[in-house]
Amino acid sequence: MKSSLKLFFITFVVLSLLMHYKEFLANPIDHIKNLSIAGAYGLGSLHPIIFTAIIFVLLLVIKAILKILRVIK
């Protein structure tokens, strides 16, 4: 549970910085304040959490596949 939470948080930070690095470098406070009116793909202010959850599930699937492959060997 602790490692999954850490992986989710790291995924969130990395995705946020990769997608919005210009905004974070130019004016990070304004960018965070404008999150309430954000509207990526009609998801509103929840879009960072939704995108992070999707990538997180994909990472968990990859992790599970690798674990199964290690057991088979």
Buried (B, 14 or more C-beta within 10 A) or exposed (E): EEEEEEBBEEBBEEBBEEEBEEBBEEEEEEBEEEEEEEEEEEEEEEBBEEBBBEBBEEBEEEEEEEEEEEEEE
